């Protein structure tokens, strides 16, 4: 059997995920770094789970713990990759650095992202139903950029709030389905005051 190992990026965390995961040394190190005794209780708090510093460390730790707990029962992966913060777990799983280094880097990564977001506030907008040419023109006309390309007609755009608002209206006028992607911790409606 041949397979590739892919570690995901930041998403929706919840207490019921990975019900089989044991509380091993990686999970304990992650909990220590996050300053809480039980990650399942902590992640039940949406504000806590939505903070970059918590979510990125949590996902890195849980991904590595899960891999370490099942890896002995599987052959060596043909390829190891990670998306976004999942790259840290991928590098660790590939042996580039250990789990503690990945946990430390996840905290530093989240801090750097939060600093950038404070200096240049913005957001993300999922857009589905436009062809590549229309998406490119939308970006050019509104000053937003493709942050994630999910498929030929399905992207996530990123940019300053005002430009995203403009892009959302223009995309909707073209028949696209648009979904604003907000961090759960923001707890505010769109557009901002």
Secondary structure, DSSP 4 states (H G I P E B T S, - for coil): ---EEEE--S----TTSSTT----HHHHHHHHHHT-S-HHHHHTSHHHHHSHHHHHHHHHHHHHHHHHHHGGGSPPPSEEEE-TTHHHHHHHHTTSS-HHHHHHHHHHHHHHHHHHHHHS--EEEEEES--HHHHHHHHHHHT-EEEEEEETTEEEEEE-HHHHHHHHHHHHHTT-EEEEE--GGG---SS--
